[in-house]
Amino acid sequence: MTAPHHHGTTHQHDDAPVDPNARLSPTEYWEKRYGDTERVWSGRVNATMAAVVGEFTPGSAIDLGCGEGGDVLWLAEQGWQAHGLDISSTAVGRARAEAATRGLEGATFTTTDLTAWQPEPESVDLVTASFFQSNVALDRTTILRRAASALRKSGHLVVVSHAAPPSWAADHPAAMINIHEEVERLAVPADTWTVERAEEIPRAALDPTGHPGEHLDAVLVLRRR
Ligand SMILES: C[S@@+](CC[C@H](N)C(=O)[O-])C[C@H]1O[C@@H](n2cnc3c(N)ncnc32)[C@H](O)[C@@H]1O
């Protein structure tokens, strides 16, 4: 995810490390996560997202849980009108500041809790979500399905998620995504969606000590019929 300094997701094992902030509300949790450090993610686009979306003709896009805006800024650079949504005003403030610095008028952002958010139906060409996973309450499926209703006919939903902990942190506590379950949750009703991609692909990365390691990304691409 825009090459994290460190990841914020957790995977439930019986002996998993406990996140000391897991009892916070989602707003408090993410505000603390972003407020505790000057920058959480690298600011670069997620490589897997760029590889998928780079094939599409630019139009209008929504990015769910945009964080510090790496994907939205990249989309705007490619000619998209891209709007990022995130629960953390600190993250959104950083994303807006970066868009202004780079003069990217096509990158806009709103602070919102997506739990209570209703999109305008059939209003955009692309809905993206990169690592929209959380240690605290997140009704991910409801939000993704509702967001998918914002797609025009022939529009794409692209969801890139962690399918496994990083290779160097097998006991990393995280809520991982199984791509088969993801298809069952999101490609419904079946006659509305063409499943263009549903796969788990490895991504090379460096571990915190600089040695080679790997992430496993779950990649789902749906096209509205
Ligand atoms: C793991 S981060 C991914 C950030 C970004 N997409 C990236 O790839 O760098 C998950 C993001 O989801 C956001 N988030 C979590 N729950 C949310 C909610 N209910 N509404 C909006 N954003 C939420 C968090 O603030 C965080 O920025």
The ligand as a Tripos MOL2 file, in Angstrom:
@<TRIPOS>MOLECULE
LIG
   27    29     1     0     0
SMALL
NO_CHARGES

@<TRIPOS>ATOM
      1 C1         -4.7640    0.1430    5.6920 C.3       1 LIG1
      2 S1         -5.1950    1.7750    5.3220 S.3       1 LIG1
      3 C2         -5.0420    1.9480    3.5390 C.3       1 LIG1
      4 C3         -4.7830    3.3550    3.0990 C.3       1 LIG1
      5 C4         -4.6120    3.5780    1.5800 C.3       1 LIG1
      6 N1         -5.6920    3.0170    0.8000 N.3       1 LIG1
      7 C5         -3.2930    3.0300    1.0970 C.2       1 LIG1
      8 O1         -3.2840    2.0360    0.3760 O.co2     1 LIG1
      9 O2         -2.2590    3.5860    1.4790 O.co2     1 LIG1
     10 C6         -6.9610    1.7240    5.5480 C.3       1 LIG1
     11 C7         -7.6090    3.0920    5.4430 C.3       1 LIG1
     12 O3         -9.0120    2.9710    5.6290 O.3       1 LIG1
     13 C8         -9.4760    4.0870    6.3600 C.3       1 LIG1
     14 N2        -10.7380    3.7150    7.0230 N.ar      1 LIG1
     15 C9        -10.9370    2.7530    7.9490 C.ar      1 LIG1
     16 N3        -12.2210    2.7120    8.3280 N.ar      1 LIG1
     17 C10       -12.8680    3.6600    7.5920 C.ar      1 LIG1
     18 C11       -14.2210    4.1200    7.5240 C.ar      1 LIG1
     19 N4        -15.2050    3.5840    8.2710 N.pl3     1 LIG1
     20 N5        -14.5290    5.1220    6.6590 N.ar      1 LIG1
     21 C12       -13.5520    5.6910    5.8900 C.ar      1 LIG1
     22 N6        -12.2560    5.2960    5.9240 N.ar      1 LIG1
     23 C13       -11.9210    4.3020    6.7590 C.ar      1 LIG1
     24 C14        -8.3480    4.3730    7.3460 C.3       1 LIG1
     25 O4         -8.3500    5.6910    7.8560 O.3       1 LIG1
     26 C15        -7.1150    4.0710    6.4890 C.3       1 LIG1
     27 O5         -6.6380    5.2340    5.8610 O.3       1 LIG1
@<TRIPOS>BOND
     1     1     2 1
     2     2     3 1
     3     2    10 1
     4     3     4 1
     5     4     5 1
     6     5     6 1
     7     5     7 1
     8     7     8 2
     9     7     9 1
    10    10    11 1
    11    11    12 1
    12    11    26 1
    13    12    13 1
    14    13    14 1
    15    13    24 1
    16    14    15 ar
    17    14    23 ar
    18    15    16 ar
    19    16    17 ar
    20    17    18 ar
    21    17    23 ar
    22    18    19 1
    23    18    20 ar
    24    20    21 ar
    25    21    22 ar
    26    22    23 ar
    27    24    25 1
    28    24    26 1
    29    26    27 1
@<TRIPOS>SUBSTRUCTURE
     1 LIG1         1 GROUP 0 **** ****
